[in-house]
Amino acid sequence: MPRDTVPGGGPVNIPAARQPALKVHSPTLLIIAALLTALVTTVLYAVWSFNRNIPGLRLWMVSFLLGSVFSVSLLVRDWFPEVVAVVISQGSVSLAAYLCLMASRMYMGRRPFSHWYAVVGIGALMVASVYFTVVQPHLGMRFVFVGLGAGICFLLTARTMADGGVRRVPARYLFALVAGLHGLFLLLRPALFKLAPVAPGGLPDAGLVTLVSQFVLLEAIVAVVLLGFGALMLANEFITSELRHLAEMDPLTNVFNRRAFLTLLDKAISAAQRTGTAVPVLVMDLDHFKNINDTWGHRAGDDVLRHFVMLAHRCLRKEDVMGRLGGEEFAIFLPNASAAGALAVAERLRALVEAQPVATGPQSIPLTVSVGVTLCAHGDAAGAALQRADEAMYLAKERGRNRVEVSEKIVGTPVAPAATAA
């Protein structure tokens, strides 16, 4: 009596007379699946070897490796006792899906689940599979349990990855779509075998069972290819993001560098012109910073710069943008803010910097800042606005430092004079 293999479920005995005349043998598809998962694993390993900082990539690689183990276990399952083959299949499928979920959470910066959930869940699925193999043999129930844990993990993976905006990070949504569809298929595929009519002898129609089995394998092959492609796209997304971060951000303070700040300011000015509003710009310079470096050393100077940026972020909204223009000089622009609001932010920042010196061991470094404020109105360029704010900042320096001064662009605005000086 020939035997066909239902993927993940085990061998099904089908009378020879009921075998279809034309079919693609399941072992051939299994070999293709094993080769593809091995190929994807090798490619992911190569990428991970050169980019070990990509979060989740190593776990994705191990997940595909377990997929290879599952495919091979189906090919050689006749060489082992049935219960051993079932345990290997159930364990490899469930663990591969769980690692895919963990990799996705790691990539997205989410906290991992407690591994005890996985131990208990996978253990329960394996016990159930063994029960329906040894105690109460039931192929259909085994098939259900093989897809249950994996299906849930892939659906959770889809939910985890679908974040950030499809236009901004399309690779995440492609991966989420494939994982979600694959998870749904794993949960619903046992119903496909219900379509097979039962003959008077109690056996399902051999032809339909074989076709469904082949369809299940083809779906698995497509999912492996697309998930592997998605993982590589995610790796590329991360590398591209890192390169963009290096190109746009100041490595010491982790705010925008001068070039990136000017680019963003130009965009903000253009957006403000469409609404007929102005964009306030602040330029700040730390007072006596050279003396700090000469007295305390350059490492302390770096601590001072980071400390100042930390204090500045306390005064800013989420949409406000800060950049380092060079040395100890910084700039901020405040979208959708008024001149009075910008002066209030500048004075609050000046007072906060003065009130919180930089702690360096048992002593502290006193710190003050001079701030110049201007408005980018219609027809302004980013460079010109920065120049005006810079001139106002130097005016604050000339008038004694630790001050806020405004450029002539907003002298006529109705603001309280007390807001412009310490």
N, C-alpha and C positions, 0 to 999 in steps of 0.2 A: 504494500500500500504506500504510494508516494506521500511525501509530507511537504506542505508549504509552510513558510514561516510568516506568522502575523507579527509585524514589527513591534517589539516590546511585549508581546503577549505570549509567545511560545509557539511550538509547532501545532498545526491543526491536521488531523488525519482526514484525508479526503479520498474516497474510492477512486481507483484509477479510471474507471469508466466515465467518471464525472469530471475529469480534468478537461479544461478547454483545449481546443485544437490549436489555437494560436495564442501565445502569451510571451511576455518578456519575463524571464525567470527572475524571481526575487533575489537569488544570490548575486546576479549581475548588478542589480541596483544597489545591493548592500555593499558590494565591492566599490562601486562608484562613490557611494556615500562615505565609506571609510577612507578612500583616497582623497576626497575633497576636504573632509574634516582634518585629515593629516596635513594636507597642503596649507589650509588656512592656519592651522596651528604653527606650522613652520614659518609662514610669513609673519604672523603676529610675534613669534619669538624673535625673528630677525629685527623687526621694528622695535620691540621692547629692549633688545640688546643694546641698541644705539640711543634709545630715548627712555631710560629707566625712570625718569621723573613724570612720565605720563600717568596720571592716576587711573587705576583700574585695568590698565592694559595687561599686566601680568595675570590677573584673575581671569580676564577674557581668554587669554592664551590657554590657561589650565582648563577652563570650561570647554573649549574646543577639543583639547586633548582628551577629556572625558567623553566627549561625543565620539571621538575615534574609538575609544575603548568600547563604547556601547555598540558601535557598528561591527567591530571585530567580534564582540561577544555573540552577536546574532549569527555571524558566519560560522563560528566554531561551537555553537551551543550543543550540538549533537555529541561532542566529545566529552561533555561533562554531565553529571547528574542534573536532572531538570531543575531541582530546587537551587542548585548552585548557579545555574545559568540565570534563573529568575532573580536571585539576589544580586548578581553582577549587573544585570540589565537595570533593575530598579534603582540600585545604588548609583550607578554611573549617570543615568538620566536625571535623577533628582538632584544629585550633587552638581552636575553641570549647569542645570537651570538656576540653582541657588547661587553658584559662583558668578553667573552672569548678572544676577540681581545685585550681588555685593559689588561687583565691578562697576555697575551703573551708579550705585549710590556713592561709591568712592569717586567716580568721575565727576559727579554733580556736587561733591563736597558735603554729602549727607552723612550723618552718623550711621555706622553699620548696626544691623540688628544684632542682638545677642545670639551667639552661635548655638546656644542651648536650644533655641527655637528650631534651628535646622536639625540638630541632633535628635530631638524628640519627634519632629515631623517626619524626617526621612526614616528614622527607626520605626515609627508607626506604620508607614507605607510598606516597608520591607516585611514587617511582621504580618501585615494583612496579605501581602503577596504570597508569602510562604504558607499562610493558612489556607488560601484558596488554591495552593499547589499540592499540599500534602494532606491536610485534614479534610477539606471539602473542595476537591478539584473543581474549578470553575474558570474557564479561559476568559470569559467575558468580564468577570470581576477583576481578574489580574490586569486585563487590558485597561480597565477604568483606573485602577490605582497607579499604573505606570504613567498615565497622562495627568493625573490629578495634581500632584505636587509640582511637576514641571509647568503645567499650564498656569497655575496660580503664580508661580515665580515669574514667568514671562509677562503676565499681565501686570504684575507689580513693577517689573522692569520698564514696561511701556509707560506706566504712570510716572515713574521716576524721571525718565528721560525727556518727556514732553514738557519742557520748561525752557523759558528764555526767549520765546518768539520765533516762529517758523522762518521768518525772513532773515533774522539775524543769525540763527544757528540751525539751518536746515538739516544738517547731519543728525542732530539729536532726534528730530521728528521722524526722519527716515528710519532710524534705528528703532524708535518707539513704535512706529507703524508696523514694521516687520515683526518685532517681538510681540506686540499685541495680537496681531492676526495669527501668529504661530501659537500663542497661548490659547486663544479661542479654539483653534483647530484641535489642539491637544485635548481640551476639555470636551469637545463635541464629537471627536472622531469615533468613539465607541458606538455612537448612534448609526454610523455608516454601515456597520456590520448587521444592524437590525434590519437593514433593507433586504438582506439576502433571504429569499423564500426558503422555508424548511420543507424538505422532502418527507415522504411518508416514513422513511427510516430514521427521521429525527436529525439528519445532518443538513447543514446549510448548503445552498447551491454552490458547488465548487468554483464555477466560473466567476460568479460575482464576488465570492470571497477573495479569489486571486486578484481580480481587478481592483478591488478596494485596497488590498494589501499593497499592490503596486502604486496606487494613487497616494497612499500614506507615505510610502518611501519617496516618491517624487516630491511630495510636499516638504519632507524633511531635507531633501537635497537642496531644494530652492531656498528654504529657510537658512540652511548652513551657508550657502553662497551669499545671500543678502545680509545676514547678520555679520559674516566676516567682512564683507564690503563696508557695512556700516561701522564696524569697529575701526577699520582703517581710516574711514572718513573722520571719525571722532578723534583719532590720533592726529590726523592732519589739522583738524580744527584747533586742537590744543597747541600744537607746534606753531601754527599761524598766530594764535592769540598771544603766545609767549613772545614771538618775534615782534608783534605789534606793540606789546607792552614794553619791550626793551627799546623800541624805537621812539615811543611817546613819553615814557615815564622817566623821571629822575631817579636813578638807582639808590641814592642816599635817603631821600625823604619820601619817595613813592608818591610824589605829585607830578603833574604834567611838566615836561620840559618846555623851554621857551618856544620851540617851533610848534609843538602840539598845542600849546596854550593859545598862540596867535591864530592857529587854524580854527580852533573852537570859538575864539572870540569873534573872528570874522563871520562864522556861521550864526552866532548869537546876534550880532549886529544886523545881519541880513533878515533874520526872523523878526527882530524888533522893528525894523523899518516897515515891514508889511503890516504891523499892528499900530504903527505910529507912536511907539514908545522909545525910551532910551535905555541904555545898559550902563549901570554904574561900574566903574573900574577902580580898584584900589591897588596901589603899588606900595610895598613895605620894605624897609631896610632895617636890619638889626643894628642898634647903636653900639659903637665901639667894639665891633666884632673882631677886628684885628687885634685889639688888646686882649680879648678873650683867648684867641689862638696863641698869642705870644706868652700869656701868663699861665694858661691851663693846658696848653697843648692842642694839637689838631684833633685828637680823639675827643677831647672835651668839646671842641668846636663842632664836631659832627653831632654830638649829643645835644648841643644847644639848638642846632638846626632842626633835628627831629622833634625836640621838645616844643619848639615854636610851631611847627606844623600841627602837632597834636593839639595845642591850645587853639590854633586857628580853626581846626575842624569843629571844635566845640561851639564856635560862634556862627557856623555856616549851616545853611539848609542843604538838603540832599541835592538840589539842582545847582547849587553854587559851584563854581569851578576855580581851582587854585593851581598855580604853576610856579615853578622856580625859574626866574629869569637868569640867574647866574650868581655864584658866590652866596652872599647872605641876602640877596634881593628876591622878593616874591611878589606875585600879583594875584588878584582875585577879581572875577567879574560875577555880578549878581543879577541873573535874568529875572525880569518881572519884579524889580525892586525900584523904589523911588529914591530920589536924592537924599531925602531925610532918613530913609531906612538904611542907605549905604553909610551915611555919616554915623548913624547909631551903631552899626556893625563895627565900623572902624574904631570908634571910641571904646566899645566894649572889648574889642581885641586888645587895644593899647593898654587898657586897665588890667585885663587878665594877665597879659605878659608881665607887666610891672609887679603884679601881686604874687606871681608864682615863679620864683627863681628856679634855676636848674639844679637839682640835687646831684652832687658828685661825691659820694662817700660821706664823710663827716661834715663837709662844708657844702655850700651852695654858691652858684654863680648868679649874681643879679643880672637882670636882663630887661632892656626896654626896646621899644620899636618906634620908628617914625613912619607915618602913613600919609600918603597923598591920595586924594580922591578926585575923580572927574566923571563926566557923563559922555558916553558915546551916543551922539544924536544922529539925525538923518544926514547922510553924506560922509560920515566919519569913516576913517580906516582904522584898523586895529592898531597899527603902528603909531599913528598920530595920537590916538587916545592914550596909549601907553606913555608916549612922550610927555603929554600934558600931566598925567598922573605922576610921572617921574619928576617933573619940575616942581610939582606941589610937594612931593616927598622931600626934595632937596631944600625947599623953603622951610619945611618943618625942621630939617637938620640945622639950617642957619638960625632959626629962632629958638634954639636950645635943645632940640631933640625931644624924644618921648612926647610927641605931639601929633595931632591930626590936622592937616591943612587941605584946603580945596583949591582946585584950579579955577581960573576965571570963567570956565565954561558953566559952572554952577554957582557962581558967587551970587547971582540974582535970584536963586531959588529960595523959597521961604523956609529957612532952617534956623534953629536957635543958635546964636553965636557961641554959646557955651559948649556946643557939641563939637566945635572945631579945635579946641585946645584942651590940654590936660589940666 
